Amino acid sequence: MNIIFKILKNIYYRLLFFRPKFISLVIFIPFLYLFGWLLATPILLFGVSKESVSLIGTIFTFLIFIFSLPKWFEIRWGLKNTWILVGIKKIDRNRDLIFYFLMGFLLSLILISLIVIPLIRTEWGYWIGEISPDIFANAIILIIGVGFAEELIFRGWLLEELKKQFGLKKAIITQSLIFSIVHIGFDLPFWEMLSILTGLFLLGILLSLIRLKNKNSLWGCIGLHGGLVGLWFITNNGLLDISKDSPKWLVGPGTINPNPLGGIVGISLIIIFCCFYLLSVKKKIRSFN
């Protein structure tokens, strides 16, 4: 096992110097996932299920990603203030980060409410209003865990890396496209898959614009992304009984777990917010390109 880790470590450092740099960018996350999976595999000897090992491997992958990120930017770009660069910290007034997070979460609450309220006022949804401690705990984990992890990867590391290689405009579009493809369910019918792909792509654009609006802080993105995932989870698991006959233009594609970002209402709302934030950061985008 030690020999394998030494080989992987050697590959990692070679990976940082690959040319063109875009190749190492593509390989980086799969390589870390392999590393995390190798770390988690011995746990199978203790009788842990494969599903649990897969989750533990994912956690290991993200922890390795966090610890390796400073070295990534230092070796490739000569940059040392990694956590300021990706928007986790600020040079001054770190208390603003809490404000950005709360504003992002508030925006997610508005978006989810504009979808839930029409459901409550029709036969498409029945209000239950019960949240168990387990459901609430899982929602908090989704809000903080998923929001933080995915935003650090996509709007933190990936956006900064693409920006340095191709400029801000191309970086925003490319990372949004990658973000949407990674999350798409390919078992859905084509048009449903396309609608979810569109909604997620626009969400990636919106999150990038929010980061620019918030002076490159990532915490507004974390609040919005985590809020959307966590609040919709609570909605489906205690607050509301959504009918299977609910229109897809409102709740989005999917039967058991519909994705509201793929519905016409969700896509329209994201477009409206994209336009709003784009107007406020247009000068910043021009200055980067």
DRENTITI-972173 format. One record per residue: residue number from 1; residue in one letter; x, y, z of N, C-alpha, C, O, CB in turn. Coordinates in steps of 0.2 Angstrom, whole numbers. Each point is the difference from the previous one (the first is absolute). Glycine has a CB too. Layout:
<recs>
   k r   n_u   n_v   n_w  ca_u  ca_v  ca_w   c_u   c_v   c_w   o_u   o_v   o_w  cb_u  cb_v  cb_w
 NUM A     X     Y     Z     X     Y     Z     X     Y     Z     X     Y     Z     X     Y     Z
...
</recs>
This chain:
<recs>
   k r   n_u   n_v   n_w  ca_u  ca_v  ca_w   c_u   c_v   c_w   o_u   o_v   o_w  cb_u  cb_v  cb_w
   1 M     4    -6     0    -4     6     0     4     6     0    -1     5    -3    -8   -11     9
   2 N    15     6    -2     4     6     0     3     1    -7     1     6    -2     2    -8    14
   3 I    -1    -3   -15     3     1    -7    -5     3    -5     1     4    -4     6   -14     6
   4 I   -14     8    -1    -5     3    -4    -1     7     1    -1     4    -4    -5   -15     4
   5 F     6    13     7     0     7     2     6     4    -3    -1     6    -2    -6    -9    12
   6 K    13     1   -10     5     3    -3     0     1    -7     2     5    -3     5   -10    12
   7 I   -10     0   -12    -1     1    -8    -5     5    -1     1     4    -5     2   -16     3
   8 L    -9    12     6    -5     5    -1     3     7     1    -2     5    -3    -7   -14     6
   9 K    13    10     3     3     6     1     4     3    -5     0     6    -2    -1    -9    14
  10 N     5    -2   -15     4     2    -6    -4     2    -6     2     5    -3     7   -13     7
  11 I   -14     5    -5    -5     1    -6    -3     7     1     0     4    -4    -2   -16     2
  12 Y     0    13     9    -3     7     1     5     6    -1    -2     5    -4    -5   -11    13
  13 Y    13     5    -7     5     6    -2     1     1    -7     1     5    -3     4    -7    14
  14 R    -5    -4   -15     1     0    -7    -6     3    -3     1     4    -5     7   -14     5
  15 L   -14     9     3    -6     2    -3     0     8     0    -3     3    -5    -3   -13     9
  16 L     9    13     1     0     7     0     4     4    -5    -1     6    -2     0    -7    14
  17 F     5    -3   -16     4     3    -5    -2    -3    -7     4     2    -5     6    -1    13
  18 F   -15    -4    -8    -2    -2    -7    -2     6    -5    -2     5     3    -3   -15     3
  19 R     7     9   -12    -1     5    -5    -4    -4    -6     2    -5    -2     8    12     5
  20 P   -15    -3    -6    -3     6     3    -3    -1     7    -2    -5     2     0     9   -14
  21 K     1     2    15    -3    -1     7    -7    -2     1    -2    -3     5    10    12    -3
  22 F   -12    -9    -8    -6    -2     0    -1    -7     2    -5    -3     2     2    12   -10
  23 I     8   -13     5     0    -7     1     0    -2     8    -4    -4     2    10     2   -14
  24 S    -1     5    15     0    -1     7    -6     2     4    -2    -3     5    14     4    -6
  25 L   -15     4    -1    -7     2     2    -5    -5     0    -4    -1     5     7    13    -8
  26 V    -3   -15    -3    -5    -6    -1     1    -6     4    -4    -3     3     3     8   -14
  27 I     8    -6    12     1    -7     4     0     1     7     0    -5     4     7     2   -14
  28 F    -6     9    13     1     2     7    -5    -4     4     2    -4     5     3    15    -8
  29 I   -12    -9     2    -5    -3     5     0    -8    -1    -1    -3     5    -5    14    -6
  30 P     6   -14    -5     0    -7     0     5    -3     3     0    -5     4    -6     6   -14
  31 F    12     2    10     6    -2     3    -1     0     8     2    -5     3     6     9   -13
  32 L   -10     1    13    -2     1     7    -5    -5     2     1    -3     5     2    15    -5
  33 Y    -8   -13    -4    -5    -5     2     3    -7     0    -2    -4     5    -7    11   -11
  34 L    14    -9     2     3    -6     0     4    -1     6     0    -5     4     1     5   -16
  35 F     3     6    14     3     0     6    -4    -1     6     2    -4     5     6    12   -10
  36 G   -14    -5     5    -4     0     6    -3    -7     0    -1    -3     6    -2    15    -7
  37 W     1   -15    -4    -3    -7     0     5    -5     2    -1    -5     4    -6     8   -14
  38 L    14    -2     9     5    -5     2     1     1     8     1    -5     3     5     6   -14
  39 L    -7     5    13     0     1     8    -6    -4     3     1    -2     6     5    13    -8
  40 A   -12   -11    -1    -6    -2     3     0    -8    -1    -4    -3     4    -2    14    -6
  41 T     9   -14    -3    -1    -7    -1     1    -4     6    -4    -5     1     7     7   -13
  42 P     3    -1    15     1    -5     6    -6     0     5     0    -5     4    12     7    -5
  43 I   -16     3     1    -6     0     5    -4    -6    -1    -4    -3     4     4    15    -3
  44 L     0   -15    -7    -4    -6    -2     1    -6     4    -4    -4     1     3     9   -12
  45 L     7    -5    14     3    -6     4    -4     0     6     0    -5     4    11     6    -9
  46 F   -14     5     7    -4     0     7    -7    -1    -1    -4     1     5    13     7    -1
  47 G   -11   -10   -10    -7    -2    -1    -5     6    -2    -6    -1     0     8    -8     8
  48 V     1    15   -10    -3     5    -1    -3    -1    -7     3    -2    -5     4    10    12
  49 S   -13    -5    -9    -4    -1    -6     4     4    -6     3     5     2   -14    -7     4
  50 K    10     0   -12     4     3    -6    -3     7     0     4     5    -2    -3   -16    -4
  51 E    -8    12     7    -2     7     0     3     5     5     1     5    -2   -12   -10    -2
  52 S    12     2    10     3     4     5     7     2    -2     3     5     1   -10   -10     8
  53 V    11     0   -12     7     1    -2     0     5    -5     5     4    -1    -2   -16     4
  54 S    -8    12    -8     0     4    -5    -1     7     2     4     5    -2    -9   -13    -5
  55 L     1     9    12    -1     7     3     6     2     4     3     6    -1   -15    -8     2
  56 I    16    -3     3     6     2     3     5     2    -5     4     5     1    -7   -13     9
  57 G     3     4   -15     5     2    -6    -1     7    -2     5     3    -2    -4   -15    -1
  58 T    -7    14     2    -1     7    -3     2     5     5     3     5    -2   -13   -10    -4
  59 I     9     3    13     2     5     5     8     1     0     2     5     0   -13    -8     7
  60 F    14    -3    -8     7     0     0     3     4    -6     4     4     1    -4   -15     5
  61 T    -4    10   -12     2     4    -6     0     7     1     4     4    -2    -9   -13    -5
  62 F    -1    11    11    -1     8     1     6     2     5     2     6    -1   -15    -7    -2
  63 L    14    -3     8     5     3     5     7     0    -4     4     5     1   -10   -10     9
  64 I     8     0   -14     6     1    -4     0     6    -4     5     3    -1    -4   -16     1
  65 F    -7    14    -3     0     6    -5     1     6     4     4     5    -2   -13   -11    -5
  66 I     6     7    13     2     6     4     7     1     2     3     5    -1   -15    -6     6
  67 F    15    -5    -3     7     1     2     5     1    -6     5     3     1    -8   -11     9
  68 S     1     6   -16     4     0    -6    -1     7    -3     4     2    -5    -4   -15     4
  69 L    -5    16     2    -2     6    -4     6     6     1     1     3    -5   -13    -6     7
  70 P    14     4     4     5     5     0     6    -1    -4     3     4    -4    -6    -2    15
  71 K     5    -9   -11     6    -2    -4    -1     1    -8     4     2    -4    -1   -10    13
  72 W   -10     7   -11    -2     0    -7     1     7    -2     4     1    -6   -12   -10     8
  73 F     6    14     1     1     7    -2     7     3     1     2     4    -4   -14    -2     7
  74 E    15    -5     2     7     3     1     5    -3    -6     4     4    -3    -6    -4    15
  75 I     1    -6   -14     5    -3    -5    -2     2    -7     4     2    -4    -2   -12    12
  76 R    -9    10    -9    -2     2    -7     0     7    -2     2     2    -5    -9   -12     6
  77 W     5    14     4     0     8    -1     4     4     4     0     6     0   -12    -9    -3
  78 G    16     0     8     4     4     5    -4     4     5     2     6     2     6    -5   -11
  79 L   -14    -3    10    -5     3     5     0    -3     7    -1    -6     0    -6    10   -10
  80 K     7     0    15     0    -3     7    -6     1     4    -1    -4     4    13     5    -5
  81 N   -16     4     0    -6     2     4    -6    -4    -3    -4     3    -3     9     9     6
  82 T    -4   -18    -3    -5    -5    -3    -7     2     2    -5     0    -4    13    -9     3
  83 W    -9     9     8    -7     1     3    -3     6    -2    -6     1     0     9    -9     9
  84 I     1    13    -9    -2     7    -2    -2     0    -8    -5     3    -2    12     3    11
  85 L    -3   -10   -13    -1     0    -7    -6    -4    -2    -4     3    -4    16    -3     3
  86 V   -14    -5     5    -6    -4    -2    -6     3     4    -6    -2    -1    13    -8    -1
  87 G    -6    15     6    -6     4     3    -2    -3     7    -6     2     2     2     0   -14
  88 I     8    -6    15    -2    -3     7     1     6     5    -3     0     5     6   -12    -9
  89 K     3    15     3     2     5     5     0     7    -4     1     0    -6     6    -8    13
  90 K    -7    13    -3     2     7    -3     6     3     4     2    -2     5   -15     4    -8
  91 I    16     3    -1     6     3     3    -3     4     7     4     0     5     2     1   -17
  92 D   -11     2    12    -3     3     5    -7    -1     1    -4    -2    -5    13    11     4
  93 R   -12    -7     6    -8     0     2    -3    -7    -2    -4    -1    -4     4    13     2
  94 N     3   -17     5    -3    -7    -1    -7    -1     2    -3    -5    -1    15     1     2
  95 R   -14     9     3    -7    -1     3    -5     1    -6    -6    -2     1    10     7    10
  96 D    -2    -1   -16    -4     0    -6    -2    -6    -3    -5    -1    -3    10    12     1
  97 L    -1   -17     3    -1    -6    -3    -7    -3     3    -3    -3    -4    16     1     3
  98 I   -14     3     7    -7    -2     3    -6     3    -3    -5    -3    -2    11     1    13
  99 F    -5     9   -13    -5     4    -3    -1    -3    -7    -6    -1    -2     9    11     8
 100 Y     2   -12   -10     0    -2    -7    -4    -7     1    -4    -2    -4    15     8     0
 101 F    -9   -10     9    -3    -7     0    -8     1     1    -4    -4    -3    15    -1     8
 102 L   -13     9     0    -7     1     2    -4     3    -6    -5    -2    -1     9     4    13
 103 M    -1     2   -16    -3     3    -6    -1    -5    -5    -5     0    -4    10    11     6
 104 G     0   -16    -3    -1    -5    -5    -5    -5     2    -4    -2    -4    16     3     1
 105 F   -12    -2    10    -5    -5     3    -7     3    -1    -5    -3    -2    13    -1    10
 106 L    -9    11    -7    -6     3    -1    -3     0    -7    -6    -1    -2     9     9    11
 107 L     2    -8   -14    -2     0    -7    -2    -7    -2    -5    -1    -3    13     9     0
 108 S    -5   -13     6    -3    -7    -1    -7    -1     3    -4    -4    -2    16     0     3
 109 L   -13     7     5    -7     0     3    -5     3    -4    -6    -3    -1    12     3    12
 110 I    -4     6   -14    -5     3    -5    -1    -5    -6    -6     0    -2    10    12     6
 111 L     1   -15    -7    -1    -4    -6    -4    -6     2    -5    -2    -4    16     6    -1
 112 I   -10    -7    10    -4    -6     2    -7     2     2    -5    -4    -2    15    -2     6
 113 S   -11    11    -1    -7     3     2    -4     1    -6    -6    -1     0    11     6    11
 114 L    -2    -2   -16    -4     2    -6    -2    -7    -4    -4     1    -4    10    10     3
 115 I    -3   -16     3    -2    -7    -3    -5    -3     5    -5    -3    -3    16     2    -4
 116 V   -10     1    13    -4    -3     5    -7     3     1    -5    -4     0    16     0     6
 117 I   -11    10    -6    -6     4     1    -6    -2    -5    -5    -1     2    12    10     3
 118 P    -5    -9   -11    -6    -2    -5    -2    -8     1    -6    -1    -1    11     9    -7
 119 L     0   -12    11    -2    -7     1    -5     0     6    -5    -4    -1    16     0    -3
 120 I   -10     8     9    -4     0     6    -7     2    -2    -5    -2     3    15     4     4
 121 R   -11     3   -11    -6     3    -2    -4    -4    -5    -5     3    -2    10     8     4
 122 T    -3   -16    -4    -3    -5    -5     0    -7     2     2    -1     6     1     8   -15
 123 E    -6   -11     5    -1    -7     2     7    -4    -1     0    -6     1   -12     6    -4
 124 W    17     3     1     6    -3    -2     5    -1     6     4    -4     0    -5     9   -11
 125 G    -1    -2    17     4    -1     6    -4     1     6    -5     4     1    14     1    -7
 126 Y    -8   -10    11    -3     0     6     5     2     6     5    -3     1   -14    -6    -5
 127 W     7    14     8     5     3     5    -1    -5     6    -5    -2     3     4    14    -7
 128 I     7   -15     6     1    -4     6     3     4     6    -3     0     5     4   -10   -13
 129 G     4    13     6     3     4     5     4    -3     6     0     3     6    -9     5    -9
 130 E    11   -14     2     4    -4     5     7    -2    -2     1    -2    -5   -12    -3     9
 131 I    15     7     0     8    -1    -1     3    -4     6     0     3     6     0     8   -13
 132 S     2   -17     6     3    -4     5     7     3     1     3     3    -4   -10   -13     1
 133 P    10     8     9     7     2     2     5    -3    -6     4     4    -1    -7    -3    13
 134 D     2    -7   -14     4    -3    -5     0     4    -7     5     2    -3    -7   -13     9
 135 I    -4    13    -8    -1     4    -6     3     6     1     4     3    -5   -14    -9     2
 136 F     9    10     8     3     6     1     8     0     1     3     4    -3   -13    -1     9
 137 A    12    -8    -3     8    -1     0     3    -1    -7     5     3    -2    -6    -8    14
 138 N    -3     1   -16     3    -2    -6    -1     6    -5     5     2    -4    -9   -13     5
 139 A    -1    16     0     0     6    -4     5     5     2     3     3    -4   -15    -5     4
 140 I    14     2     6     6     4     3     6    -2    -4     4     4    -2   -10    -2    13
 141 I     7    -9   -11     6    -3    -3     0     2    -7     6     2    -3    -6   -11    11
 142 L    -5     9   -12    -1     1    -7     2     8    -1     4     1    -4   -13   -10     3
 143 I     6    13     5     1     7     0     7     2     0     3     4    -4   -14    -2     9
 144 I    14    -5     1     7     2     1     5    -4    -4     5     2    -3    -8     1    15
 145 G     2   -10   -12     5    -4    -3     0     0    -7     5     1    -3    -7    -8    12
 146 V    -4     6   -12     0     0    -8     1     7    -2     4     1    -5   -12   -11     5
 147 G     5    15     3     1     7    -2     8     2     0     2     2    -5   -14     1     9
 148 F    15    -5     1     7     2     1     5    -4    -5     4     3    -3    -7     0    15
 149 A     2   -10   -12     4    -4    -4    -1     1    -8     5     1    -3    -6    -9    12
 150 E    -5     9   -11    -1     1    -7     2     7    -2     3     1    -6   -12   -10     6
 151 E     8    14     4     2     7    -2     7     0     0     3     4    -4   -13     1     8
 152 L    14    -8     1     7     1     0     3    -3    -6     5     2    -3    -5    -3    15
 153 I    -3    -5   -15     3    -3    -6    -2     4    -6     5     1    -4    -6   -12    10
 154 F    -5    13    -7    -2     3    -6     1     7    -1     3     3    -4   -12   -12     4
 155 R     6    13     5     1     7     0     6     3     3     2     5     0   -14    -4     0
 156 G    16    -6     4     6     2     3     6    -2    -5     3     4    -3    -8    -5    15
 157 W     7    -6   -11     6    -2    -3    -1     0    -8     4     3    -4    -2   -10    14
 158 L    -8     4   -13    -1    -1    -7     0     7    -3     3     1    -6    -9   -12     8
 159 L     2    16     1    -1     6    -4     7     4     0     1     3    -5   -13    -3     9
 160 E    15     0     2     7     3     0     5    -3    -5     4     4    -4    -6    -1    16
 161 E     2    -9   -12     5    -4    -5    -2     2    -7     4     2    -4    -3   -11    12
 162 L    -7     8   -10    -3     2    -7     1     7    -2     2     2    -5   -10   -11     6
 163 K     7    14     4     1     7    -1     8     1    -1     1     5    -5   -11    -2    13
 164 K    14    -6    -5     7     1    -2     2    -2    -6     5     2    -3    -2    -3    15
 165 Q    -6    -4   -15     2    -3    -6    -4     3    -6     3     1    -5    -1   -12    11
 166 F    -8    13    -5    -4     2    -6    -4     7     1    -3     2    -5     2   -14     3
 167 G     2    15     8    -4     6     1    -6    -1     4    -3    -6     0     8    11   -11
 168 L    -8     0    14    -6     0     4    -6    -3    -4    -4    -4     3     9    13     4
 169 K    -7    -6   -13    -6    -2    -3     0    -7    -2    -5    -3     2     4    15    -6
 170 K     6   -14     1     1    -7    -2     0    -5     6    -3    -5     0     9     8   -10
 171 A    -3    -1    16     0    -3     6    -7    -1     3    -2    -6     2    14    10     0
 172 I   -16     1    -2    -7     0     3    -4    -5    -4    -4    -4     3     5    16     1
 173 I    -1   -12   -11    -4    -4    -4     3    -8     0    -5    -4     1     3    14    -8
 174 T     8   -11     7     3    -6     0    -2    -4     7    -2    -6     0    11    10    -8
 175 Q    -7     0    14    -2    -4     6    -7    -1     1    -2    -5     3    12    11     2
 176 S   -14    -2    -8    -8    -1     1    -2    -6    -4    -4    -4     2     3    16     0
 177 L     4   -13    -8    -1    -6    -4     2    -6     3    -4    -5     0     5    12   -10
 178 I     5    -7    13     3    -6     4    -5    -1     6    -1    -6     1    13     8    -5
 179 F   -13     3     7    -5    -1     6    -6    -3    -1    -3    -5     3     8    15     2
 180 S    -8    -8   -11    -7    -3    -2     1    -7    -2    -4    -4     1     0    15    -4
 181 I     9   -13    -1     1    -7    -3     1    -5     6    -2    -5     0     7    10   -11
 182 V    -1    -2    16     2    -5     5    -6    -2     4    -1    -5     3    12    11    -2
 183 H   -16    -1     0    -6    -1     4    -6    -3    -4    -5    -2     3     9    11     4
 184 I    -3   -10   -13    -6    -2    -4    -1    -8     1     4    -4     0    -2    13    -9
 185 G    -9   -11     8    -2    -7     1    -1    -2    -8    -5     2    -3     0    -1    15
 186 F     9    -6   -14     0    -2    -7    -5    -5    -1    -1    -3    -6    13     6     5
 187 D   -16    -5     6    -5    -5     0    -7     3    -2    -5    -3     0    11    -4     8
 188 L    -6    14    -8    -6     3    -1    -2     1    -8     5    -1    -4    -3     7    15
 189 P    -8    -5   -13    -1     1    -7     3     6    -2     2     5     4   -13   -10    -3
 190 F    13     6    -8     4     5    -3    -2     7     2     4     4     3    -1   -12   -12
 191 W    -9    10     8    -3     6     1     1     2     8     1     6     2    -9    -7   -12
 192 E     6    -4    14     1     2     7     7     1     2     2     4     4   -12   -11    -2
 193 M    14     3    -5     8     0     2     2     7    -3     4     3     4    -3   -15    -5
 194 L    -3    14    -5     2     7    -2    -3     5     4     4     5     1    -4   -10   -12
 195 S    -6     5    14    -2     5     4     4     1     6     1     6     3   -13    -8    -8
 196 I    13    -4     8     4     0     7     7     3    -2     3     4     4    -9   -14     1
 197 L     9     8   -11     7     2    -2     0     8     0     4     3     2    -2   -14    -8
 198 T    -8    14     3     0     7    -1    -1     4     6     4     5     2   -10    -7   -13
 199 G     2    -1    16    -1     3     6     7     0     4     1     5     4   -13    -9    -4
 200 L    15    -2     0     6     0     4     6     4    -3     4     3     4    -7   -14    -1
 201 F     3    12   -10     5     4    -3    -1     7     2     4     4     2    -4   -12   -12
 202 L    -7    11    10    -1     6     2     1     2     7     2     5     2   -11    -5   -11
 203 L     8    -5    13     2     0     8     7     1     0     2     4     4   -11   -11     0
 204 G    13     4    -8     8     1     1     1     7    -2     5     3     3    -3   -15    -6
 205 I    -5    15    -2     1     7    -2    -2     4     5     4     5     2    -6    -8   -14
 206 L    -4     2    15    -2     4     6     5     0     6     1     6     2   -13    -8    -6
 207 L    14    -3     6     5    -1     5     6     4    -1     3     3     4    -8   -14    -1
 208 S     8    10    -9     6     4    -2    -1     7     0     4     4     3    -1   -13   -10
 209 L    -9    12     5    -1     7     0    -1     2     8     2     6     1    -8    -6   -13
 210 I     3    -4    16    -1     2     7     7     0     3     1     5     4   -12   -11    -3
 211 R    16     2    -3     7     0     3     3     7    -2     3     3     4    -2   -16    -4
 212 L    -2    15    -6     3     6    -3    -3     6     4     3     5     2    -1   -10   -13
 213 K    -9     5    12    -3     5     4     2     1     7     0     5     2   -10    -7   -10
 214 N    12    -4    11     2     0     7     7     1     1     3    -3     4   -13    -5    -2
 215 K    13    11    -7     8     2     0     4    -7     1     4     0     4    -7    11     1
 216 N     1   -16    -9     3    -6    -1    -1    -5     6     3    -5     0     5    11    -7
 217 S   -12    -4    12    -1    -4     5    -5    -6    -2    -4     1    -4     5     8    12
 218 L     1   -15    -5    -4    -6    -2    -6    -2     4    -4    -4    -2    15     0    -2
 219 W   -12     8     9    -5    -2     5    -7     2    -2    -4    -4     2    13     6     7
 220 G   -10     3   -13    -6     1    -3    -3    -6    -4    -5    -2     0     7    14     0
 221 C     3   -15    -4    -1    -6    -4    -2    -6     4    -4    -4    -2    12     9    -7
 222 I    -4    -6    14    -1    -5     5    -7     0     3    -4    -5     1    16     5     2
 223 G   -14     6    -1    -7     1     3    -5    -1    -5    -5    -4     2     9    12     5
 224 L    -4    -6   -13    -5    -1    -5     0    -8    -2    -5    -3     0     7    15    -5
 225 H     4   -14     3     0    -8    -2    -2    -4     5    -5    -5    -1    14     8    -6
 226 G    -6    -2    13    -2    -5     6    -8     1     2    -3    -4     2    15     5     2
 227 G   -14     6    -4    -7     1     1    -5    -3    -5    -5    -3     2     9    13     3
 228 L    -2   -10   -11    -5    -4    -5     0    -7     1    -5    -3     0     8    12    -8
 229 V     3   -12    10     0    -7     1    -4    -2     6    -4    -5     0    15     4    -6
 230 G    -9     4    12    -3    -1     6    -7     1     1    -4    -4     3    15     7     1
 231 L   -13     3    -7    -7     2     1    -5    -4    -4    -5    -2     2     9    13     0
 232 W    -1   -13    -8    -5    -5    -4     0    -7     3    -5    -3    -1     8    10   -10
 233 F     2    -9    14     0    -6     4    -5     0     5    -4    -5     1    16     3    -4
 234 I   -12     7     7    -5     1     5    -7     0    -2    -5    -3     2    13     9     5
 235 T    -9    -2   -13    -6     0    -3    -3    -7    -2    -6    -1     1     9    13    -5
 236 N     1   -16     1    -2    -7    -2     0    -5     5    -3    -5    -1     8     8    -9
 237 N    -2    -1    16     0    -5     6    -3     2     6     3    -1     5     7    -3   -10
 238 G   -16     8     5    -3     2     6    -5     6    -1    -5     0     3    15    -5     3
 239 L    -8    10   -10    -4     5     0    -6     0    -5    -5     2     1    15     4     2
 240 L    -9   -10    -8    -5     0    -6     0    -7    -3     5    -3    -1    -3    15    -1
 241 D    -8   -14     1    -1    -6    -4    -2     2    -7    -5     2    -2     1    -9    12
 242 I     9     6   -15    -1     2    -7    -3    -5    -4     3    -6     0     7    13     1
 243 S   -15    -6    -4    -4    -5    -4     4    -2    -6     4     5    -3   -14     0     7
 244 K    10   -11    -6     3    -2    -6    -3     3    -7     3     0    -5    -1   -11    11
 245 D    -8    14    -5    -3     3    -6     2     8     0    -2     3    -4    -7   -11     5
 246 S    14    10     3     2     7     0     3     1    -7     4    -4    -2    -2     5    15
 247 P    -3     5   -16     3     2    -6     7     0     0     3     3     5   -14     3    -8
 248 K    14    -8    -2     8     0     0     2     7    -1     6     2     1    -6   -14    -6
 249 W    -4    16     2     2     7    -1     1     4     6     3     5     1    -9    -5   -12
 250 L     3    -3    17     1     3     6     5    -3     5     4     3     2   -16     0    -3
 251 V    11   -10     1     4    -4     5     6    -2    -4     5    -3     4   -15     0     3
 252 G    10     3   -13     6    -3    -4     0    -7    -1    -5    -4     2    11    12     3
 253 P    -2   -11    -9     0    -7    -2     2    -5     5     3     2     5     0     2   -16
 254 G    -5   -10    11     1    -5     5    -7    -2     3    -4     5     1    16     0     1
 255 T   -13   -11     1    -6    -2     3     1     0     8    -4     3     3     1   -10   -14
 256 I     8     3    13     1    -1     7     3     7     3    -2     2     5     3   -15    -6
 257 N     4    15    -2     4     6     2     1     5    -6     5     0    -3     1    -7    12
 258 P   -12    11   -10     1     4    -6     5     6     2     1     2     6   -13    -5    -9
 259 N    15     5    -2     4     6     0    -3     6    -2    -1     1    -6    11    -9     4
 260 P   -11    13     6    -4     6    -2     4     5    -4    -3     4    -4    -3    -5    14
 261 L    13     0   -10     4     4    -5    -1    -2    -7     2     4    -4     6    -3    14
 262 G   -11    -7   -11    -1    -2    -7    -7     2    -3    -1    -1    -6     9    -8     8
 263 G   -12    12     3    -7     2    -3     1     7    -3     4     4     1   -10   -11     8
 264 I     0     9   -12     0     7    -4     0     5     6     4     5    -1   -10   -10    -9
 265 V     3     4    15     0     5     5     7     1     3     2     6     1   -14    -9     2
 266 G    15    -2    -1     7     0     3     5     3    -5     4     4     2    -7   -14     5
 267 I     3     8   -13     4     3    -5    -1     8    -1     5     3    -1    -5   -15    -5
 268 S    -7    13     6    -1     7    -1     2     5     6     3     5    -1   -13    -9    -6
 269 L     9     1    13     3     4     6     7     1     0     3     5     1   -13   -10     5
 270 I    14    -1    -8     7     1     0     2     5    -6     5     4     2    -4   -16     2
 271 I    -4    12    -9     2     5    -6    -1     7     3     4     5    -1    -8   -13    -8
 272 I    -2     9    13    -1     7     2     5     2     5     3     6     0   -15    -8    -1
 273 F    14    -2     5     5     1     5     7     1    -3     4     4     2   -10   -10     7
 274 C     7     2   -14     7     1    -4     0     7    -3     5     3     0    -5   -16    -3
 275 C    -5    15     0    -1     7    -3     2     5     5     3     5    -2   -11    -9    -7
 276 F     5     3    15     1     5     5     7     1     2     3     5     1   -15    -8     3
 277 Y    15    -3    -3     7     0     3     5     2    -6     5     3     1    -8   -12     7
 278 L     1     7   -14     4     2    -6     1     7    -1     5     3    -1    -8   -13    -4
 279 L    -2    14     6     0     7     0     4     3     5     3     5    -1   -14    -5    -3
 280 S    12    -3    10     4     3     5     7    -2     0     4     3     3   -14    -3     4
 281 V    12    -5   -11     7    -2    -1     3     1    -7     5    -3    -1    -7    -5    11
 282 K    -2    11   -14     2     0    -7     7     3    -1     4    -2    -4   -16     3     1
 283 K    13     5     7     7     3    -1     5    -4     3     6     0    -3   -12    11     4
 284 K     5   -15     4     5    -5     2     2    -5    -5     6    -2    -1   -10     4    13
 285 I    -1    -5   -15     1    -5    -5     4     3    -6     5    -3    -3   -15    -3     6
 286 R     9    12    -5     4     4    -5     7     1     2     4    -1    -5   -15     6     1
 287 S    12    -3    10     7     1     2     4    -6     0     6     1     0   -11     8     7
 288 F     2   -15    -6     4    -6     0     2    -3    -7     5    -4     0   -11     2    11
 289 N     3     5   -16     1    -3    -6     3     5    -5     1    -1    -6   -11    -7     8
</recs>
